[in-house]
Structure formats: structure tokens, C-alpha cells
Amino acid sequence: MDNGVGMDKNQLEKMMALLESDEIGVKDEYNWKSVGVKNVNDRIRYLYGEEYGIKADSSPGLGTIVRILLPIQIKGEHYDKDDYR
């Protein structure tokens, strides 16, 4: 969580669409950029499934909250992401 400039709805939707896409990042005239967060999200989803990964919420002027959703595993047992025991 930060208290930076935040993102408007369009910027946030664009970022989340990139995370859901098969693209490896954003490419401009200088080459690929913005691949780090996308790479982490792809690895989490590959290892644990499509319901896990990076989620974000943001408000202009207030900041951004980024959540990393991972499954809980205790001693080899697998718990559902909605199980808060």
C-alpha cells in the first residue's frame, strides 16, 4: 500500500488487463518494459492456478493497494483461498 498519486480507472484496468493477458509486458519503441510485476503474476498463476496472483486497487490522489494472493499450505495440506482458519 502506498500514498502516492494513484491510478485512475482506465490506468488500473489497463494494468489488470496486461496481468490477465498472454503478453510478456509492455513494448515501446525502445523494447520490452514493465515486465517484473507481470512475470511474478504469471509465475504465481502457473504454480497455483488462475484464481491466485496479483490484484490491485487504486484511487487518484490517495494511492494504490496491491495484494498478492497465494494458497495456504500447512504441513502438506492445501487450504482454499476463502478458508480463514
PyMOL Python script that loads the backbone (N, CA, C, O; Angstrom):
from pymol import cmd

cmd.read_pdbstr("""\
ATOM      1  N   MET A   1       0.855  -1.162   0.000  1.00  0.00           N
ATOM      2  CA  MET A   1       0.000   0.000   0.000  1.00  0.00           C
ATOM      3  C   MET A   1       0.900   1.224   0.000  1.00  0.00           C
ATOM      4  O   MET A   1       1.904   1.272   0.710  1.00  0.00           O
ATOM      5  N   ASP A   2       0.531   2.207  -0.801  1.00  0.00           N
ATOM      6  CA  ASP A   2       1.270   3.464  -0.780  1.00  0.00           C
ATOM      7  C   ASP A   2       0.297   4.635  -0.748  1.00  0.00           C
ATOM      8  O   ASP A   2      -0.912   4.457  -0.896  1.00  0.00           O
ATOM      9  N   ASN A   3       0.827   5.806  -0.556  1.00  0.00           N
ATOM     10  CA  ASN A   3       0.001   7.012  -0.566  1.00  0.00           C
ATOM     11  C   ASN A   3       0.437   7.941  -1.687  1.00  0.00           C
ATOM     12  O   ASN A   3       0.437   9.162  -1.536  1.00  0.00           O
ATOM     13  N   GLY A   4       0.813   7.336  -2.825  1.00  0.00           N
ATOM     14  CA  GLY A   4       1.270   8.102  -3.977  1.00  0.00           C
ATOM     15  C   GLY A   4       0.127   8.714  -4.765  1.00  0.00           C
ATOM     16  O   GLY A   4      -0.964   8.936  -4.239  1.00  0.00           O
ATOM     17  N   VAL A   5       0.395   8.982  -6.035  1.00  0.00           N
ATOM     18  CA  VAL A   5      -0.584   9.669  -6.876  1.00  0.00           C
ATOM     19  C   VAL A   5      -1.753   8.774  -7.277  1.00  0.00           C
ATOM     20  O   VAL A   5      -2.800   9.277  -7.686  1.00  0.00           O
ATOM     21  N   GLY A   6      -1.590   7.453  -7.165  1.00  0.00           N
ATOM     22  CA  GLY A   6      -2.665   6.539  -7.526  1.00  0.00           C
ATOM     23  C   GLY A   6      -2.868   6.444  -9.025  1.00  0.00           C
ATOM     24  O   GLY A   6      -2.157   7.078  -9.804  1.00  0.00           O
ATOM     25  N   MET A   7      -3.844   5.646  -9.415  1.00  0.00           N
ATOM     26  CA  MET A   7      -4.180   5.459 -10.823  1.00  0.00           C
ATOM     27  C   MET A   7      -5.668   5.688 -10.999  1.00  0.00           C
ATOM     28  O   MET A   7      -6.469   5.381 -10.117  1.00  0.00           O
ATOM     29  N   ASP A   8      -6.027   6.237 -12.160  1.00  0.00           N
ATOM     30  CA  ASP A   8      -7.457   6.363 -12.439  1.00  0.00           C
ATOM     31  C   ASP A   8      -7.976   5.011 -12.930  1.00  0.00           C
ATOM     32  O   ASP A   8      -7.203   4.073 -13.124  1.00  0.00           O
ATOM     33  N   LYS A   9      -9.280   4.924 -13.127  1.00  0.00           N
ATOM     34  CA  LYS A   9      -9.922   3.665 -13.507  1.00  0.00           C
ATOM     35  C   LYS A   9      -9.339   3.096 -14.801  1.00  0.00           C
ATOM     36  O   LYS A   9      -9.125   1.888 -14.899  1.00  0.00           O
ATOM     37  N   ASN A  10      -9.078   3.951 -15.799  1.00  0.00           N
ATOM     38  CA  ASN A  10      -8.519   3.486 -17.072  1.00  0.00           C
ATOM     39  C   ASN A  10      -7.135   2.888 -16.893  1.00  0.00           C
ATOM     40  O   ASN A  10      -6.844   1.824 -17.441  1.00  0.00           O
ATOM     41  N   GLN A  11      -6.275   3.559 -16.133  1.00  0.00           N
ATOM     42  CA  GLN A  11      -4.918   3.059 -15.907  1.00  0.00           C
ATOM     43  C   GLN A  11      -4.953   1.721 -15.177  1.00  0.00           C
ATOM     44  O   GLN A  11      -4.224   0.794 -15.532  1.00  0.00           O
ATOM     45  N   LEU A  12      -5.800   1.622 -14.160  1.00  0.00           N
ATOM     46  CA  LEU A  12      -5.911   0.386 -13.390  1.00  0.00           C
ATOM     47  C   LEU A  12      -6.438  -0.748 -14.269  1.00  0.00           C
ATOM     48  O   LEU A  12      -5.914  -1.861 -14.212  1.00  0.00           O
ATOM     49  N   GLU A  13      -7.455  -0.487 -15.074  1.00  0.00           N
ATOM     50  CA  GLU A  13      -7.998  -1.514 -15.973  1.00  0.00           C
ATOM     51  C   GLU A  13      -6.952  -1.960 -16.987  1.00  0.00           C
ATOM     52  O   GLU A  13      -6.876  -3.143 -17.317  1.00  0.00           O
ATOM     53  N   LYS A  14      -6.150  -1.030 -17.479  1.00  0.00           N
ATOM     54  CA  LYS A  14      -5.095  -1.362 -18.437  1.00  0.00           C
ATOM     55  C   LYS A  14      -4.049  -2.276 -17.785  1.00  0.00           C
ATOM     56  O   LYS A  14      -3.609  -3.250 -18.396  1.00  0.00           O
ATOM     57  N   MET A  15      -3.654  -1.962 -16.553  1.00  0.00           N
ATOM     58  CA  MET A  15      -2.683  -2.783 -15.846  1.00  0.00           C
ATOM     59  C   MET A  15      -3.243  -4.175 -15.575  1.00  0.00           C
ATOM     60  O   MET A  15      -2.551  -5.171 -15.786  1.00  0.00           O
ATOM     61  N   MET A  16      -4.496  -4.253 -15.108  1.00  0.00           N
ATOM     62  CA  MET A  16      -5.090  -5.549 -14.810  1.00  0.00           C
ATOM     63  C   MET A  16      -5.294  -6.371 -16.084  1.00  0.00           C
ATOM     64  O   MET A  16      -5.154  -7.594 -16.055  1.00  0.00           O
ATOM     65  N   ALA A  17      -5.623  -5.716 -17.199  1.00  0.00           N
ATOM     66  CA  ALA A  17      -5.760  -6.419 -18.480  1.00  0.00           C
ATOM     67  C   ALA A  17      -4.415  -7.016 -18.906  1.00  0.00           C
ATOM     68  O   ALA A  17      -4.369  -8.131 -19.425  1.00  0.00           O
ATOM     69  N   LEU A  18      -3.316  -6.272 -18.688  1.00  0.00           N
ATOM     70  CA  LEU A  18      -1.989  -6.791 -19.009  1.00  0.00           C
ATOM     71  C   LEU A  18      -1.693  -8.019 -18.160  1.00  0.00           C
ATOM     72  O   LEU A  18      -1.164  -9.006 -18.672  1.00  0.00           O
ATOM     73  N   LEU A  19      -2.024  -7.978 -16.870  1.00  0.00           N
ATOM     74  CA  LEU A  19      -1.770  -9.126 -15.997  1.00  0.00           C
ATOM     75  C   LEU A  19      -2.559 -10.350 -16.434  1.00  0.00           C
ATOM     76  O   LEU A  19      -2.092 -11.475 -16.255  1.00  0.00           O
ATOM     77  N   GLU A  20      -3.738 -10.159 -16.998  1.00  0.00           N
ATOM     78  CA  GLU A  20      -4.576 -11.278 -17.449  1.00  0.00           C
ATOM     79  C   GLU A  20      -4.206 -11.765 -18.847  1.00  0.00           C
ATOM     80  O   GLU A  20      -4.615 -12.856 -19.244  1.00  0.00           O
ATOM     81  N   SER A  21      -3.449 -10.986 -19.591  1.00  0.00           N
ATOM     82  CA  SER A  21      -3.159 -11.308 -20.991  1.00  0.00           C
ATOM     83  C   SER A  21      -1.988 -12.277 -21.130  1.00  0.00           C
ATOM     84  O   SER A  21      -1.331 -12.629 -20.150  1.00  0.00           O
ATOM     85  N   ASP A  22      -1.744 -12.696 -22.366  1.00  0.00           N
ATOM     86  CA  ASP A  22      -0.602 -13.549 -22.684  1.00  0.00           C
ATOM     87  C   ASP A  22       0.636 -12.736 -23.052  1.00  0.00           C
ATOM     88  O   ASP A  22       1.701 -13.308 -23.290  1.00  0.00           O
ATOM     89  N   GLU A  23       0.511 -11.421 -23.103  1.00  0.00           N
ATOM     90  CA  GLU A  23       1.667 -10.561 -23.404  1.00  0.00           C
ATOM     91  C   GLU A  23       2.696 -10.682 -22.285  1.00  0.00           C
ATOM     92  O   GLU A  23       2.336 -10.944 -21.138  1.00  0.00           O
ATOM     93  N   ILE A  24       3.979 -10.491 -22.613  1.00  0.00           N
ATOM     94  CA  ILE A  24       5.016 -10.598 -21.584  1.00  0.00           C
ATOM     95  C   ILE A  24       5.288  -9.272 -20.882  1.00  0.00           C
ATOM     96  O   ILE A  24       6.038  -9.229 -19.907  1.00  0.00           O
ATOM     97  N   GLY A  25       4.701  -8.221 -21.357  1.00  0.00           N
ATOM     98  CA  GLY A  25       4.900  -6.898 -20.773  1.00  0.00           C
ATOM     99  C   GLY A  25       4.431  -5.841 -21.754  1.00  0.00           C
ATOM    100  O   GLY A  25       3.635  -6.116 -22.652  1.00  0.00           O
ATOM    101  N   VAL A  26       4.932  -4.636 -21.573  1.00  0.00           N
ATOM    102  CA  VAL A  26       4.586  -3.528 -22.450  1.00  0.00           C
ATOM    103  C   VAL A  26       5.780  -3.260 -23.351  1.00  0.00           C
ATOM    104  O   VAL A  26       6.906  -3.143 -22.868  1.00  0.00           O
ATOM    105  N   LYS A  27       5.547  -3.163 -24.653  1.00  0.00           N
ATOM    106  CA  LYS A  27       6.641  -2.905 -25.584  1.00  0.00           C
ATOM    107  C   LYS A  27       6.456  -1.524 -26.190  1.00  0.00           C
ATOM    108  O   LYS A  27       5.382  -1.190 -26.690  1.00  0.00           O
ATOM    109  N   ASP A  28       7.512  -0.729 -26.141  1.00  0.00           N
ATOM    110  CA  ASP A  28       7.501   0.563 -26.815  1.00  0.00           C
ATOM    111  C   ASP A  28       8.632   0.582 -27.837  1.00  0.00           C
ATOM    112  O   ASP A  28       9.199  -0.466 -28.146  1.00  0.00           O
ATOM    113  N   GLU A  29       8.965   1.747 -28.361  1.00  0.00           N
ATOM    114  CA  GLU A  29       9.980   1.802 -29.417  1.00  0.00           C
ATOM    115  C   GLU A  29      11.375   1.418 -28.942  1.00  0.00           C
ATOM    116  O   GLU A  29      12.262   1.186 -29.763  1.00  0.00           O
ATOM    117  N   TYR A  30      11.587   1.345 -27.609  1.00  0.00           N
ATOM    118  CA  TYR A  30      12.907   1.016 -27.072  1.00  0.00           C
ATOM    119  C   TYR A  30      13.046  -0.449 -26.671  1.00  0.00           C
ATOM    120  O   TYR A  30      14.164  -0.907 -26.436  1.00  0.00           O
ATOM    121  N   ASN A  31      11.983  -1.174 -26.589  1.00  0.00           N
ATOM    122  CA  ASN A  31      11.964  -2.606 -26.298  1.00  0.00           C
ATOM    123  C   ASN A  31      10.954  -2.907 -25.203  1.00  0.00           C
ATOM    124  O   ASN A  31      10.123  -2.062 -24.869  1.00  0.00           O
ATOM    125  N   TRP A  32      11.023  -4.104 -24.646  1.00  0.00           N
ATOM    126  CA  TRP A  32      10.083  -4.512 -23.608  1.00  0.00           C
ATOM    127  C   TRP A  32      10.362  -3.766 -22.311  1.00  0.00           C
ATOM    128  O   TRP A  32      11.517  -3.551 -21.944  1.00  0.00           O
ATOM    129  N   LYS A  33       9.302  -3.375 -21.624  1.00  0.00           N
ATOM    130  CA  LYS A  33       9.422  -2.761 -20.303  1.00  0.00           C
ATOM    131  C   LYS A  33       8.211  -3.193 -19.474  1.00  0.00           C
ATOM    132  O   LYS A  33       7.283  -3.802 -20.006  1.00  0.00           O
ATOM    133  N   SER A  34       8.214  -2.891 -18.216  1.00  0.00           N
ATOM    134  CA  SER A  34       7.107  -3.248 -17.313  1.00  0.00           C
ATOM    135  C   SER A  34       6.832  -4.749 -17.325  1.00  0.00           C
ATOM    136  O   SER A  34       5.685  -5.176 -17.458  1.00  0.00           O
ATOM    137  N   VAL A  35       7.886  -5.542 -17.186  1.00  0.00           N
ATOM    138  CA  VAL A  35       7.708  -6.990 -17.217  1.00  0.00           C
ATOM    139  C   VAL A  35       7.792  -7.628 -15.828  1.00  0.00           C
ATOM    140  O   VAL A  35       7.387  -8.781 -15.675  1.00  0.00           O
ATOM    141  N   GLY A  36       8.296  -6.932 -14.816  1.00  0.00           N
ATOM    142  CA  GLY A  36       8.522  -7.521 -13.497  1.00  0.00           C
ATOM    143  C   GLY A  36       7.255  -7.992 -12.814  1.00  0.00           C
ATOM    144  O   GLY A  36       7.163  -9.157 -12.427  1.00  0.00           O
ATOM    145  N   VAL A  37       6.279  -7.118 -12.657  1.00  0.00           N
ATOM    146  CA  VAL A  37       5.024  -7.477 -11.992  1.00  0.00           C
ATOM    147  C   VAL A  37       4.292  -8.543 -12.806  1.00  0.00           C
ATOM    148  O   VAL A  37       3.726  -9.479 -12.241  1.00  0.00           O
ATOM    149  N   LYS A  38       4.304  -8.403 -14.107  1.00  0.00           N
ATOM    150  CA  LYS A  38       3.661  -9.384 -14.990  1.00  0.00           C
ATOM    151  C   LYS A  38       4.318 -10.751 -14.823  1.00  0.00           C
ATOM    152  O   LYS A  38       3.622 -11.765 -14.763  1.00  0.00           O
ATOM    153  N   ASN A  39       5.633 -10.794 -14.747  1.00  0.00           N
ATOM    154  CA  ASN A  39       6.366 -12.043 -14.586  1.00  0.00           C
ATOM    155  C   ASN A  39       6.005 -12.716 -13.263  1.00  0.00           C
ATOM    156  O   ASN A  39       5.759 -13.922 -13.237  1.00  0.00           O
ATOM    157  N   VAL A  40       5.970 -11.964 -12.173  1.00  0.00           N
ATOM    158  CA  VAL A  40       5.600 -12.515 -10.866  1.00  0.00           C
ATOM    159  C   VAL A  40       4.172 -13.066 -10.915  1.00  0.00           C
ATOM    160  O   VAL A  40       3.921 -14.177 -10.446  1.00  0.00           O
ATOM    161  N   ASN A  41       3.240 -12.299 -11.476  1.00  0.00           N
ATOM    162  CA  ASN A  41       1.852 -12.744 -11.587  1.00  0.00           C
ATOM    163  C   ASN A  41       1.749 -14.039 -12.394  1.00  0.00           C
ATOM    164  O   ASN A  41       1.045 -14.966 -11.993  1.00  0.00           O
ATOM    165  N   ASP A  42       2.443 -14.105 -13.519  1.00  0.00           N
ATOM    166  CA  ASP A  42       2.393 -15.305 -14.365  1.00  0.00           C
ATOM    167  C   ASP A  42       2.937 -16.525 -13.636  1.00  0.00           C
ATOM    168  O   ASP A  42       2.380 -17.616 -13.758  1.00  0.00           O
ATOM    169  N   ARG A  43       4.011 -16.356 -12.885  1.00  0.00           N
ATOM    170  CA  ARG A  43       4.611 -17.478 -12.154  1.00  0.00           C
ATOM    171  C   ARG A  43       3.680 -17.981 -11.056  1.00  0.00           C
ATOM    172  O   ARG A  43       3.529 -19.189 -10.872  1.00  0.00           O
ATOM    173  N   ILE A  44       3.056 -17.057 -10.328  1.00  0.00           N
ATOM    174  CA  ILE A  44       2.112 -17.450  -9.281  1.00  0.00           C
ATOM    175  C   ILE A  44       0.952 -18.231  -9.893  1.00  0.00           C
ATOM    176  O   ILE A  44       0.564 -19.279  -9.377  1.00  0.00           O
ATOM    177  N   ARG A  45       0.404 -17.723 -10.984  1.00  0.00           N
ATOM    178  CA  ARG A  45      -0.736 -18.389 -11.622  1.00  0.00           C
ATOM    179  C   ARG A  45      -0.344 -19.748 -12.206  1.00  0.00           C
ATOM    180  O   ARG A  45      -1.133 -20.692 -12.167  1.00  0.00           O
ATOM    181  N   TYR A  46       0.863 -19.847 -12.743  1.00  0.00           N
ATOM    182  CA  TYR A  46       1.344 -21.123 -13.281  1.00  0.00           C
ATOM    183  C   TYR A  46       1.473 -22.164 -12.168  1.00  0.00           C
ATOM    184  O   TYR A  46       1.092 -23.321 -12.347  1.00  0.00           O
ATOM    185  N   LEU A  47       2.012 -21.750 -11.019  1.00  0.00           N
ATOM    186  CA  LEU A  47       2.249 -22.678  -9.920  1.00  0.00           C
ATOM    187  C   LEU A  47       0.982 -23.054  -9.153  1.00  0.00           C
ATOM    188  O   LEU A  47       0.824 -24.206  -8.747  1.00  0.00           O
ATOM    189  N   TYR A  48       0.070 -22.082  -8.951  1.00  0.00           N
ATOM    190  CA  TYR A  48      -1.047 -22.301  -8.035  1.00  0.00           C
ATOM    191  C   TYR A  48      -2.438 -22.244  -8.679  1.00  0.00           C
ATOM    192  O   TYR A  48      -3.411 -22.687  -8.069  1.00  0.00           O
ATOM    193  N   GLY A  49      -2.547 -21.718  -9.873  1.00  0.00           N
ATOM    194  CA  GLY A  49      -3.842 -21.659 -10.538  1.00  0.00           C
ATOM    195  C   GLY A  49      -4.285 -20.237 -10.833  1.00  0.00           C
ATOM    196  O   GLY A  49      -3.756 -19.268 -10.288  1.00  0.00           O
ATOM    197  N   GLU A  50      -5.260 -20.146 -11.705  1.00  0.00           N
ATOM    198  CA  GLU A  50      -5.733 -18.856 -12.221  1.00  0.00           C
ATOM    199  C   GLU A  50      -6.360 -17.955 -11.157  1.00  0.00           C
ATOM    200  O   GLU A  50      -6.388 -16.737 -11.335  1.00  0.00           O
ATOM    201  N   GLU A  51      -6.861 -18.516 -10.060  1.00  0.00           N
ATOM    202  CA  GLU A  51      -7.515 -17.692  -9.046  1.00  0.00           C
ATOM    203  C   GLU A  51      -6.510 -16.956  -8.158  1.00  0.00           C
ATOM    204  O   GLU A  51      -6.900 -16.099  -7.366  1.00  0.00           O
ATOM    205  N   TYR A  52      -5.229 -17.280  -8.280  1.00  0.00           N
ATOM    206  CA  TYR A  52      -4.188 -16.628  -7.481  1.00  0.00           C
ATOM    207  C   TYR A  52      -3.418 -15.636  -8.340  1.00  0.00           C
ATOM    208  O   TYR A  52      -3.546 -15.632  -9.565  1.00  0.00           O
ATOM    209  N   GLY A  53      -2.623 -14.800  -7.699  1.00  0.00           N
ATOM    210  CA  GLY A  53      -1.813 -13.829  -8.425  1.00  0.00           C
ATOM    211  C   GLY A  53      -1.899 -12.449  -7.804  1.00  0.00           C
ATOM    212  O   GLY A  53      -2.165 -12.307  -6.611  1.00  0.00           O
ATOM    213  N   ILE A  54      -1.673 -11.445  -8.615  1.00  0.00           N
ATOM    214  CA  ILE A  54      -1.616 -10.059  -8.159  1.00  0.00           C
ATOM    215  C   ILE A  54      -2.930  -9.355  -8.470  1.00  0.00           C
ATOM    216  O   ILE A  54      -3.436  -9.426  -9.590  1.00  0.00           O
ATOM    217  N   LYS A  55      -3.467  -8.686  -7.481  1.00  0.00           N
ATOM    218  CA  LYS A  55      -4.684  -7.879  -7.619  1.00  0.00           C
ATOM    219  C   LYS A  55      -4.355  -6.475  -7.109  1.00  0.00           C
ATOM    220  O   LYS A  55      -3.550  -6.320  -6.191  1.00  0.00           O
ATOM    221  N   ALA A  56      -4.970  -5.463  -7.697  1.00  0.00           N
ATOM    222  CA  ALA A  56      -4.690  -4.083  -7.280  1.00  0.00           C
ATOM    223  C   ALA A  56      -5.962  -3.264  -7.250  1.00  0.00           C
ATOM    224  O   ALA A  56      -6.928  -3.537  -7.962  1.00  0.00           O
ATOM    225  N   ASP A  57      -5.930  -2.250  -6.401  1.00  0.00           N
ATOM    226  CA  ASP A  57      -6.995  -1.264  -6.322  1.00  0.00           C
ATOM    227  C   ASP A  57      -6.316   0.081  -6.140  1.00  0.00           C
ATOM    228  O   ASP A  57      -5.322   0.179  -5.421  1.00  0.00           O
ATOM    229  N   SER A  58      -6.834   1.115  -6.778  1.00  0.00           N
ATOM    230  CA  SER A  58      -6.172   2.407  -6.728  1.00  0.00           C
ATOM    231  C   SER A  58      -7.176   3.537  -6.852  1.00  0.00           C
ATOM    232  O   SER A  58      -8.224   3.393  -7.482  1.00  0.00           O
ATOM    233  N   SER A  59      -6.841   4.661  -6.244  1.00  0.00           N
ATOM    234  CA  SER A  59      -7.650   5.869  -6.340  1.00  0.00           C
ATOM    235  C   SER A  59      -6.734   7.056  -6.581  1.00  0.00           C
ATOM    236  O   SER A  59      -5.764   7.247  -5.849  1.00  0.00           O
ATOM    237  N   PRO A  60      -7.031   7.862  -7.604  1.00  0.00           N
ATOM    238  CA  PRO A  60      -6.194   9.038  -7.863  1.00  0.00           C
ATOM    239  C   PRO A  60      -6.111   9.939  -6.625  1.00  0.00           C
ATOM    240  O   PRO A  60      -7.122  10.254  -5.996  1.00  0.00           O
ATOM    241  N   GLY A  61      -4.903  10.336  -6.300  1.00  0.00           N
ATOM    242  CA  GLY A  61      -4.673  11.222  -5.168  1.00  0.00           C
ATOM    243  C   GLY A  61      -4.616  10.526  -3.819  1.00  0.00           C
ATOM    244  O   GLY A  61      -4.236  11.141  -2.823  1.00  0.00           O
ATOM    245  N   LEU A  62      -4.992   9.238  -3.770  1.00  0.00           N
ATOM    246  CA  LEU A  62      -4.987   8.509  -2.499  1.00  0.00           C
ATOM    247  C   LEU A  62      -3.913   7.429  -2.438  1.00  0.00           C
ATOM    248  O   LEU A  62      -3.344   7.184  -1.373  1.00  0.00           O
ATOM    249  N   GLY A  63      -3.631   6.788  -3.554  1.00  0.00           N
ATOM    250  CA  GLY A  63      -2.616   5.743  -3.578  1.00  0.00           C
ATOM    251  C   GLY A  63      -3.128   4.447  -4.154  1.00  0.00           C
ATOM    252  O   GLY A  63      -4.219   4.375  -4.719  1.00  0.00           O
ATOM    253  N   THR A  64      -2.294   3.406  -3.994  1.00  0.00           N
ATOM    254  CA  THR A  64      -2.566   2.102  -4.585  1.00  0.00           C
ATOM    255  C   THR A  64      -2.353   1.007  -3.552  1.00  0.00           C
ATOM    256  O   THR A  64      -1.421   1.067  -2.750  1.00  0.00           O
ATOM    257  N   ILE A  65      -3.222   0.013  -3.579  1.00  0.00           N
ATOM    258  CA  ILE A  65      -3.085  -1.174  -2.742  1.00  0.00           C
ATOM    259  C   ILE A  65      -2.890  -2.363  -3.679  1.00  0.00           C
ATOM    260  O   ILE A  65      -3.697  -2.586  -4.581  1.00  0.00           O
ATOM    261  N   VAL A  66      -1.829  -3.118  -3.467  1.00  0.00           N
ATOM    262  CA  VAL A  66      -1.547  -4.308  -4.259  1.00  0.00           C
ATOM    263  C   VAL A  66      -1.604  -5.507  -3.331  1.00  0.00           C
ATOM    264  O   VAL A  66      -0.974  -5.511  -2.274  1.00  0.00           O
ATOM    265  N   ARG A  67      -2.357  -6.522  -3.723  1.00  0.00           N
ATOM    266  CA  ARG A  67      -2.463  -7.762  -2.955  1.00  0.00           C
ATOM    267  C   ARG A  67      -1.866  -8.895  -3.768  1.00  0.00           C
ATOM    268  O   ARG A  67      -2.070  -8.978  -4.979  1.00  0.00           O
ATOM    269  N   ILE A  68      -1.133  -9.764  -3.099  1.00  0.00           N
ATOM    270  CA  ILE A  68      -0.603 -10.968  -3.725  1.00  0.00           C
ATOM    271  C   ILE A  68      -1.341 -12.144  -3.100  1.00  0.00           C
ATOM    272  O   ILE A  68      -1.179 -12.433  -1.915  1.00  0.00           O
ATOM    273  N   LEU A  69      -2.146 -12.813  -3.903  1.00  0.00           N
ATOM    274  CA  LEU A  69      -2.961 -13.936  -3.423  1.00  0.00           C
ATOM    275  C   LEU A  69      -2.224 -15.252  -3.652  1.00  0.00           C
ATOM    276  O   LEU A  69      -1.898 -15.609  -4.784  1.00  0.00           O
ATOM    277  N   LEU A  70      -1.967 -15.968  -2.552  1.00  0.00           N
ATOM    278  CA  LEU A  70      -1.300 -17.259  -2.597  1.00  0.00           C
ATOM    279  C   LEU A  70      -2.109 -18.258  -1.787  1.00  0.00           C
ATOM    280  O   LEU A  70      -2.789 -17.871  -0.837  1.00  0.00           O
ATOM    281  N   PRO A  71      -2.049 -19.546  -2.147  1.00  0.00           N
ATOM    282  CA  PRO A  71      -2.763 -20.539  -1.344  1.00  0.00           C
ATOM    283  C   PRO A  71      -2.025 -20.777  -0.031  1.00  0.00           C
ATOM    284  O   PRO A  71      -0.807 -20.618   0.045  1.00  0.00           O
ATOM    285  N   ILE A  72      -2.771 -21.159   0.998  1.00  0.00           N
ATOM    286  CA  ILE A  72      -2.178 -21.503   2.278  1.00  0.00           C
ATOM    287  C   ILE A  72      -1.885 -22.993   2.275  1.00  0.00           C
ATOM    288  O   ILE A  72      -2.765 -23.804   1.985  1.00  0.00           O
ATOM    289  N   GLN A  73      -0.668 -23.347   2.592  1.00  0.00           N
ATOM    290  CA  GLN A  73      -0.308 -24.757   2.714  1.00  0.00           C
ATOM    291  C   GLN A  73       0.363 -24.966   4.061  1.00  0.00           C
ATOM    292  O   GLN A  73       1.372 -24.331   4.367  1.00  0.00           O
ATOM    293  N   ILE A  74      -0.203 -25.859   4.864  1.00  0.00           N
ATOM    294  CA  ILE A  74       0.353 -26.170   6.167  1.00  0.00           C
ATOM    295  C   ILE A  74       0.634 -27.661   6.225  1.00  0.00           C
ATOM    296  O   ILE A  74      -0.283 -28.471   6.089  1.00  0.00           O
ATOM    297  N   LYS A  75       1.881 -28.029   6.423  1.00  0.00           N
ATOM    298  CA  LYS A  75       2.285 -29.432   6.537  1.00  0.00           C
ATOM    299  C   LYS A  75       1.710 -30.283   5.421  1.00  0.00           C
ATOM    300  O   LYS A  75       1.174 -31.364   5.665  1.00  0.00           O
ATOM    301  N   GLY A  76       1.824 -29.787   4.188  1.00  0.00           N
ATOM    302  CA  GLY A  76       1.384 -30.556   3.034  1.00  0.00           C
ATOM    303  C   GLY A  76      -0.099 -30.509   2.752  1.00  0.00           C
ATOM    304  O   GLY A  76      -0.547 -31.056   1.744  1.00  0.00           O
ATOM    305  N   GLU A  77      -0.891 -29.861   3.626  1.00  0.00           N
ATOM    306  CA  GLU A  77      -2.319 -29.744   3.374  1.00  0.00           C
ATOM    307  C   GLU A  77      -2.591 -28.485   2.574  1.00  0.00           C
ATOM    308  O   GLU A  77      -1.903 -27.478   2.741  1.00  0.00           O
ATOM    309  N   HIS A  78      -3.584 -28.536   1.713  1.00  0.00           N
ATOM    310  CA  HIS A  78      -3.955 -27.389   0.890  1.00  0.00           C
ATOM    311  C   HIS A  78      -5.266 -26.808   1.407  1.00  0.00           C
ATOM    312  O   HIS A  78      -6.236 -27.536   1.617  1.00  0.00           O
ATOM    313  N   TYR A  79      -5.290 -25.495   1.612  1.00  0.00           N
ATOM    314  CA  TYR A  79      -6.493 -24.807   2.083  1.00  0.00           C
ATOM    315  C   TYR A  79      -7.018 -23.889   1.002  1.00  0.00           C
ATOM    316  O   TYR A  79      -6.243 -23.277   0.267  1.00  0.00           O
ATOM    317  N   ASP A  80      -8.330 -23.791   0.901  1.00  0.00           N
ATOM    318  CA  ASP A  80      -8.982 -22.922  -0.059  1.00  0.00           C
ATOM    319  C   ASP A  80      -8.683 -21.467   0.276  1.00  0.00           C
ATOM    320  O   ASP A  80      -8.508 -21.129   1.447  1.00  0.00           O
ATOM    321  N   LYS A  81      -8.621 -20.606  -0.729  1.00  0.00           N
ATOM    322  CA  LYS A  81      -8.294 -19.201  -0.527  1.00  0.00           C
ATOM    323  C   LYS A  81      -9.319 -18.472   0.337  1.00  0.00           C
ATOM    324  O   LYS A  81      -9.009 -17.416   0.887  1.00  0.00           O
ATOM    325  N   ASP A  82     -10.525 -19.004   0.471  1.00  0.00           N
ATOM    326  CA  ASP A  82     -11.556 -18.372   1.291  1.00  0.00           C
ATOM    327  C   ASP A  82     -11.660 -18.985   2.680  1.00  0.00           C
ATOM    328  O   ASP A  82     -12.545 -18.624   3.456  1.00  0.00           O
ATOM    329  N   ASP A  83     -10.756 -19.915   2.997  1.00  0.00           N
ATOM    330  CA  ASP A  83     -10.753 -20.579   4.295  1.00  0.00           C
ATOM    331  C   ASP A  83      -9.792 -19.815   5.201  1.00  0.00           C
ATOM    332  O   ASP A  83      -8.579 -19.860   4.995  1.00  0.00           O
ATOM    333  N   TYR A  84     -10.321 -19.118   6.198  1.00  0.00           N
ATOM    334  CA  TYR A  84      -9.503 -18.256   7.046  1.00  0.00           C
ATOM    335  C   TYR A  84      -9.191 -18.887   8.410  1.00  0.00           C
ATOM    336  O   TYR A  84      -8.883 -18.167   9.360  1.00  0.00           O
ATOM    337  N   ARG A  85      -9.264 -20.210   8.518  1.00  0.00           N
ATOM    338  CA  ARG A  85      -8.973 -20.851   9.803  1.00  0.00           C
ATOM    339  C   ARG A  85      -7.553 -20.633  10.217  1.00  0.00           C
ATOM    340  O   ARG A  85      -7.140 -21.105  11.276  1.00  0.00           O
TER     341      ARG A  85
END
""", "prot")
cmd.dss("prot")
cmd.show_as("cartoon", "prot")
cmd.util.cbc("prot")
cmd.orient("prot")
